[in-house]
Amino acid sequence: MDHDQRFKEMIREFFPQFMNLFFEIYAKEFDLTSPQWLDKEILPNPPEGERHILDLVAKLRTTRSLSTNAAEECLALVHVEIESQDRTTVLKPRLPRYYFHLRDKHRLPVLPIVLYLRVGMEGIGTDEVVEEFGPLQVMRFRYLYVGLRSLDALQYSRGDNWLGVALSSLMHANPDQWPLLGAEALLRLADAPINDHQRYLLSDCFQAYIPLDDVGVEIFERITKAETYSKVKAMNKTPYDKGIALGVETGKESALRDVAIALLESKFRSVPASIVERIGTLSYPELRTLTIGIHSAATIEELFPAS
């Protein structure tokens, strides 16, 4: 399962909701209506060192100057990293490097944010990376974070922020609460005032991560069989999902590959032979993730990063 692609897609689609849900104070510093997503930000380490592709970098207008130079435009960057590891030690040391790369390259203020999928910490807060030389504190780098595991699933699943409803399946709740909580959350997403593609993204995320054991699955299925929850089963009938369903019903992954190639050709006009060849090697889950991501991808290369 490609965690990164799923969450990149959702945050791009619901960026104002993301900022207002977790960082309302900082959200007020930006005009969130039209973020410019910087394409494939790569942190190089020449000549042949390791390279890192940053997850999401948005350039936005700010509501006031964040620079000491009054002549500079009111612009800033928001850098979001999505971490699916169950610890912070893998990503955390890299964050200062990412920051200085963006600051030097774009000459703009940068707000760094990490979305932890499997780490809780204090839920929402500020963490830091400190480097010392003996008694001298050489550097202190601070960043904002969301630790989904420590947040209250019940609170967010019943809130008015639809992204929060979707993310609630990665949050904390008692195991016996999940069947009913899940059915109610999916019903709310079915009735939400959003378009079909957005509904698919959110419901797909919620269902991918809801922590149901065998007993929980049985209870959940019993609940959703009731007439009250009939919309839950029918909510994901977007063009993407229909294409995926075709592959499942026929038992042919080739159908899904045809759907993916058709969507790519529709958006980008032509698909390189090397990409068609790569699509031919993808498994069903990989094809499913690909079709979800095509809608918001700016380039084909974004969907097929270099190995």
Secondary structure, DSSP 8 states (H G I E B T S, - for coil): --HHHHHHHHHHHTHHHHHHHH-HHHHTTEEEEEEEE-TT-EE--TTT---EE-SEEEEEEESS--SS-TTS-SEEEEEEEEE-SSSSTTTGGGHHHHHHHHHHHH-S-EEEEEEESS--TTSEEEEEEEEEETTEEEEEEEEEEEEGGGSBHHHHHTSS-HHHHHHGGGSB--GGGHHHHHHHHHHHHHHSSS-HHHHHHHHHHHHHH----HHHHHHHHHHHTSGGGHHHHHTT-SHHHHHHHHHHHHT-HHHHHHHHHHHHHHHHS---HHHHHHHTT--HHHHHHHHHHHTT-SSHHHHS---
